């Protein structure tokens, strides 16, 4: 374990903050804790949050199956105050990414969609001896430059919203979200 003064702070964002962003939050936190305990802090919020709600039951089941912990969650509304101090913000869609940047324009350089970062981060090398905070800050700056060199459509960047939809849509969300989280975790493991 590499000691750091403060953890690298990641915020995941969706709409209601009861499906996609909490699943990404809990899976990222569990995975990063297993690789680098105490070096990362992952939280979430919603652009139209169902404030105070727990994780949607279908999604809570997926979180638990994939090794996260769905307990003790409460949805919260995205705000400028929540964004303060975040090192990286991951929207579940391009629309979320846009809303984050509208709310806090300074976050343009550290806001991506989850799938966008998962697609581009493996193309970036990092210093294995650097603390996690420094390594991820340097990597996200490189990913930002790659964004325009590797354009894709929303279908590759967005995670579908399953709320109140069929089981097939929940399964689609899992197929879009889980591999993206896995790519971020695999990248971090490369430097351990």
N, C-alpha and C positions, 0 to 999 in steps of 0.2 A: 504494500500500500504506500502510495506517495502522499505525504501529508500536504494539505493545502490550507491556506488561511481561511478561505470561504469556499463552499461548494459551487460548482458550475450550475447555474439555475436555468432550468428549461420549463417553459410554459406551453402546454398544448391547448388549442382553442378549437371549439366547434360551435354549434348554435345553442342547443339547450343545455350543454354540459352534463348530459346524463348518459350518452352513448359513446360516441367516438373519442372525444378528448379524455374522458376518464379512463377508457380502455387503454389509450396510448399512454396516459400518465402512469397508470398502475403497472403496465407491462414494462415500460421503460425504467421506472424506478426499481422494480424487482430485478430486472436484468442488470442494470448498472450497479445495484447494491451487491450482486453476486460477483461482479468483476472488480469493482472499486468502491468498497463500502465507505460512505461518508463523503465521497468526492462529488456527488451529484444530488441535486434537489429538484424533483419533477412535480409540478402542480398543473392545474388546469382551470379553465374558465370558459364561459359561453357568451357569444354575442347577443343572445336572446335567452339567457339562462332561466331554467326552471329552478330559481333560487331555493336552496335548502333541500332539494330532492336528492335521493340516493341514486346510485347507478341503476339504470333501467334493468329489470330482472334478467332478460335474455343476455344482455351484455355482461352483467355481473357473473353469470354462469361462464361465459367465455373467458373473462378475466381470471376466474379461479382455475379453470381448466388449463389455461396457458401459464400458470405459475404466479399470477399476481394475487393481490388481496383486495377484494371489493368492499370490505367492511369499513365503516367510519367515514364514508364519503358524503359530502354535501355540495351540491352545485352552487356556483357563484357567478355573478355577472362580471364580465370583462370590464375593466376600468383602467384609466391612466395610472392610478395608484398601484394596481396589481402589476401592470407592465414595468413599473419602476424597479430597477434592480435585476431584471431578467437578463440573462446572457444570450438566450436563444428562444425564439417563439416559433412554434410549429402549428400553423393552421391546418385544418383537415381538408380545406378546399381553397382554391384561388380566391373565392369570394371572402373567406375568413381572413386570408392573408391581406387582402385589400382593406378590410375593415380595421385590422390591427394597425396598418400603416396610416389610415385616415385618423385614427384615434391618437397615434403617437408617431408622427412622421420620422422622427429620429430612429425608429426601429426598422426602417427600410433595409438596412444592411445586416440585420440579424433576424429577419423574419422570412420563413420559407413555408411551403406546404410540407407535411410529413413525408409524402411520397417523393417530392422533389429532392429534398435533402437526402433521402435514402437512395435515390437514383444516382446522385452526383457525388456524395461523400466518398464512396469507394474509389473514385477516380483521383482522390487527393491523398498525398503522403503527408505524414506528420512526424515531428520529433518525438521518439519514444521516451526520451528522458525529460521532456517538458511536463510540468504539472497538468492535470486534466483541463483546468481553466484555460491555460495558455494554449494547449494543443487544440482544443475545440474552437477557441477564438480565432486562431490562425487558420484552421481548417474551414470555418464558415466564411472567412474572408475570401479564401480560394474558391469555395463553392459559389459564392456570389459572382465571381468573374466567369465561372463555367456556365452559369444559368443561360446566358444569351448564346453561348456556343453550342448548347445542346437543347434546343427548343423542342417541346412536345405539346400536345393538346391537353385540355382539362381532364380527358379520360385517363391520362397517365399521372396526373397530379392530384386529382380529387379522390377522397374517400367518400363513398355513397352514404347518405343519411338513412339509417334503417328505421328510425322512430315511427312506430305505428304502421309498419309495412309488413310484408310477408316474411316468412322464415327464409325464403330464398334471398331476400335483400339483406337480412342479417348475415347470412353466409357470405354474400358478396362483400359486405363490409369487412368481415374477418379476413377474406382472401386479399383484400386491398391493404388493410391496416397491419396485420401480423407480420408479413414479410418485410414491410417497411421498418417496423420496429426491430426486427431481426437484423436487417442490414446495418442499422445504427449501432446495435450491440456488437455485431461482428467487427465493425470498424474499430470500436473501442478495444475489443479483445486483441486486435493486431498489435497494439502498443503496450501490452501487458506482459 
